[in-house]
Amino acid sequence: MVLLAVAAVLLVFDHWTHIADSSLLLPVALLAGCLGMHFFMHDGHEKGGK
């Protein structure tokens, strides 16, 4: 996991100009990240506060 995190950070730093250059990519990526965290890290709504 640490290796993947370091690789992701280095990839973002190396290609920041390409990422920042596309004005639509960053908001869509942030929205997709939020939705992904909600669906995959949220434990669901069926537990009823247990």
N, C-alpha and C positions, 0 to 999 in steps of 0.2 A: 504494500500500500504506500509506503514511504517513497519507494522508487517511482511509482506512478505519479505521486504528488510532485516530486522533484522534476520529473520529466514534463509534467503539465506546466509547471511554473516556468521552466526554461523555454518551452515551446511558445508560451505566451510572450515572454520577454523578447525572444528572437523574432517573432512575427507580429509585434505590437502595431507596426505601421499598417500592415494589411488588415488587422482586426479593427483598428480605429478608422481606417479608410472607408470601410463599408458601414454606412450609417444605419442600415437595417439589421445587420447581423447581431450587434451587441444587445439591443432591446429584446430581440427574439430569443437569444441565448439566455438572457436573464429570466425571461418569462418561462422558458422551457426548464430551466434549473429550479425555479420555484415550484412549478407544477410537478416536476419529478420528485422533489423532496417531499411534497405533500402526499403524493400517491405512494411512494416507496418507503418513506421514513415515518409517516404518520401511521399509527397502529390501527386505524379504522375507527368507525363510529359505533360499532356494535357492542363494545364493551360496557357501555353505560356507566362510566366513571369508576370502574373497578381497578 
